[in-house]
């Protein structure tokens, strides 16, 4: 029974448990498999980085409160954050890396950088 490389399909010779024809094919095969597993995580990280950059720009501009519909928040995704502080049953403060903010009545307020 002839065996073939799992990456490129080249016929295999040698050991009976050999799966790849070369180190390059083995590396490509595993990288492709692990890349597919990282896609969802990569998308979440992209959203979080974008949220963080918007919060940073707001802080640098001296903005500490605004409506969620404000054009300066265009693209901010309130469903993604890195931490949440709860007081009672309701979330009181959200964090996105070193920035924090509060949400209430369609507004984002108390936007600040940690240590500020």
PEJO-V762603 format. One line per field, one symbol per residue. burial: b if it has 16 or more other ideal C-beta (glycine too) atoms within 10 Angstrom, else e. Layout:
burial = ???
This chain:
burial = eeeebbbeeeebeeeeeeebbeeebbeebeeeeeeeeeeeeeeeeebbeebbebbbebbeeebeeeeeeeeebeebeeebbeeeeeeeeeeebbbbbebbbbbeeeebeebbeeee
